[in-house]
């Protein structure tokens, strides 16, 4: 009997020392919550410009070039925005101020471009920051294109359209903008300096003629062709 009592006592003590089971941890999603105003505007722009592409650009391209495969019909692949900042050699805050402006314009954080080699004549050392670059794809690309052709370019003083000669021969279009303040997102009273930038629209077109038809039917305000007898 004493042995049984001892074993029972040991077992009861052992039971009380067992660790308690932990409650399962809740999974925390790293993705930001959807439904913000910026996300809704980008989604709306994507739907609108995608519909413009399907309703206007595709029929015109199909009629003009008679593609045998629907996958061969050109479309916009990406948009690259470049901003040169030679002033960064003497102005320490140029990169910071331009980064904030380009982030507002594109909706995406820009990447700093740096010098590839040293040039003593210009007091330039390898690795020094010289500009900013942003590459847009998907909904941000369509959002920027929508704002560019419908809101920003019409704000240029005495605007008469963009040149049809700014293609590279492979269907890509380069547009130079002298004042970044034409974008509605920029508050003119808060900028430290007006800076130029370059917008490069990369398409899947094989020729410049295809790219002109594509962009023109997606709202790009090209200058009118002068017909001579």
Buried (B, 14 or more C-beta within 10 A) or exposed (E): EEEEEEEEEEEEEEEEEEEEEEEEEEEEEEEEEEEEEEEEBBBBBBEBBEEBBEEBBBEEBEEEBEBEEEEBBBBBBBBBBBBBBEBBBEBEEBBEBBBBBBBBBBBBEBEBBEBEEEEEEEEBEEEEBBBBBBBBEEBBBBBBBBBBBBEBBEEEEEEEEBEBEBBEEEBBBBBEBEBBBBBEBBEEEEBEEEBEBBBBBBBBBEBBBBBBBBBBBBBBBBEEEEEEE
